[in-house]
């Protein structure tokens, strides 16, 4: 659906007399995950290019989404049985972004119709899809996944999080937490009028490990034996060093 929307908007862009168009900028082109990485902020800003004065009969909506790599997730329900917690039910989530932020200049339901949300899957609930129907109610499991990831700041809904000036300039600040999944993050900016999408701009923000983090990650995945031996050697050296220090103190 989102691909079809993007293609249709690209076709509109090729037509003459396009009324409103997004011009975008980012405060950083990529996010580097280092050994001391504790999160990062990305400033997304831009302007609306027009061939004629802005319409006055309808309100402008600006929606900014940032989505991390999509992945399959199994959500399990735990219940207390005979004094212990056990997994009782589960639902497979076919598509769920590892990180998802939605920032808007007004509440989403005021600037986007439900039909458009179904087509674009902008809202967090619709960005997640379960595999087939579930007797236990897959929506409950999707809601649980959203709640858990909101608590760890992996899912964010920022109503009034986009600042718009003179119906032309806009900006928003998206905070990325420390527990990010590595990969390409997709930023999408939507313009709406009367709840309908009139323009879409898409760009990617690479998030990747660098330096020592990158080297250790590659070593662990490309040469697991060497990584295991090195970890063992470090553990032995650390244990020997601690023992030597304690021996000195005893003297």
N, C-alpha and C positions, 0 to 999 in steps of 0.2 A: 504494500500500500504506500509506504513512504517513498519507495523508488518511483512508483507511478506518479505520485504527487510532484516529486522533484523533476521528472521528465516533463510533466505538463507545465510546470513553472518555467522550465528552460525554453519550451516552445513559446510561451507567452513573452519571454525575454527577447526572442528573435523578431517579434512583431513590432512595427513602428508605433509610436505614440504610447509607449509604456508609461503609466502615470507615476508610480513610486517604485524605487529600487534601493536595495541596501548596499551601502559602502562600509566595509568592516575593517577593524584593526584589533590586534591582540597585544597585550603587554609582554608576552613571551611566546616564542614559537614552539618550545618544547619544555618538558619538565624532567629534570635529572634526579633520579633517586640515588642518593649516596648513603654512606654508613650513618650519617648524622641527619638524614632527612626526617623532618617532623611535620611535613605538610607544605602546601604552597598555595598562593592566591593568584588567580588569573583575572586580569582586568579585560573585559570584552567591551569595546566601545565602537561607535560608528555613527553614521549619518544616513539620512534618507534623501536620495537624489530624486528630484522631481523635474518634469518637463513643464509643469504648470503649477499654480498655487495649490496648496493642500486643500482637500475637500473639507468643507465646514459642516456638511450635513451628517457626517458619521464620525465616530470616535476611532482613533488609532490604537491598535494593540501591538505590543512588542513582546515576543516570547523568545527566550534564550534557553536552549537545552544543551547540556554537556553529558555525553554518555560514554562510559568506559566499555571495554570489550564485552561482548555478549557471551553468555555461557549457560550451560544447562545446570540446574540446581535441583537437588532432592531435598524437600522440606519434610521433616518428620515431626510427629506429635508424640510427646512423652506423657505418660500417665503413671501414677503411683500404684503399683500392684504388689501386695504382700510386703509392704514396707520398703520397696525399692522402686526407682524410676526406670521404666522400660519404654522402648519405642513401640507404639501400638499401630499407628497409621502413617502413611507417607504419600506424597504427591510429587510427581516429576514435573518440574518447571522447565519447559522446552527452551524458552528464550527469556533471559533476565540480564540486564546490564549490571556489570560489577560495580559501577558507579553511575548515579543518575541525579542530575540537578535540573530543576525547572525554575527559571526566574521570569517574572512577568511584571509589567507596569501596573496592572490591576489584577484582581482575582481572576483565575483562568476561566471560570465559567462565565465571566462578564465579557470576555474578548474572544472566545472561541466557542462555536456551537458544538453540540454533542456529536452531530454528524461529521463535522470536521475533525473532531478528536478521534472518532472511530477510524477515519481515513488516515490520519497522520500519526496516531498513537503517541501523542505528546504527553498526556498525563501519565503519572507514574504507574497507576494501576493498569493502564492499557499498554504500557511498554513491556509488561510481563505477560507471557502466554504459557498456559499449562498444556500438558499432553492429554487431550481427550477429556471427557467428562469424568467426574468422580462422585461416588455415592456419598462421600463424606463432605463434599463441597470444596472444590479446588479454590474457590474465591477466598475461603477462610485461610487456606495455606498461603495464598499469594499475599493476603493482608498481613499474615504473620511474618513473611519474608520482608515486606516493606517496613513493618514496625521494627524488626531487628536491625535492619540496615539503616533506618533513620536514627536509631540510638547510637550507632557507630559513625554517623555523619556520612555514610556512603550514599544515602538517598536524601535529597534536600528539595523542599518545596518553598520557594522564596516569593510569596505574593508581595507585590509592591517592591520587588527586588531590582527592578529595572527603572532607572531614572531617565526621564524623557524631558527634554527642554525644547520649547517652541515647536513641538511636533516634528522636530528635525534631528536633533542630536540625542543619542542615548548611550547609556553605559550601565554595566553591572559588574559586580565582583563575585566570582565563584571561588569558594574555599575548598581546596582538595586536602583530604585528611592524610595522615601518614601511612595508613594501611591500604595503599592503592595497589591495584593489579596492573602489571606492566602491559603496555600495548598502545594502540592508537586510539585516542579519545576523539570523538566526533562532536563538534560544536555546530549547532544549527540555530539560525536566527529567523524567526517568522514575523512577517508583518500581516496584520489582520485589519479588515474593515467590516463592521457589522457582523463580526464573528466568523468571517470567511478569510482564508489565507490568500493574500494577494502577491506575496513574494517570499522567497526562501533563499537563504545563503548558507552554504555548508563549508566547513573547513576542518582539518584534522590537527590535533595537538599530540605529538608523540610523547609518551611517558615511558622512560626507560632507565634501567640501572646503568651507572657509569662507574669508572674507577675500580676500586677493590670489590665493590658489590657486583659489578659486571663480571669481573674475572672469576670470583667465587661461584657465581651462578653458572657461567659457562663450564667451569671445571666440574661442578656437581652433575651437570646434565650430559657433558660430552665425555668425561673420564671419571666415572663414579668410583672405580677402584682406587685411582690415585687420590681422589678427594677423601675417600674413607681412610686411606693410609695416612694422609696428611693430618686429618682430624684426630686420628689415634695418636700420632706422634706429638701433636700439640697438647693433647690431654695428658700424655705421659710426662712431657716436659713440665707442664703446669703443676702436676702432682709432685714431681721431684723437686721443683722449685719451692713449693709450699712446705714440703717436708724439710728442706734445707733451712728455710727461714725459721721454722719452729725449733729446729735443733739449735740454732744460734741463740734464740731467746732462752732456751733451757740452760745454756751454759752461763 
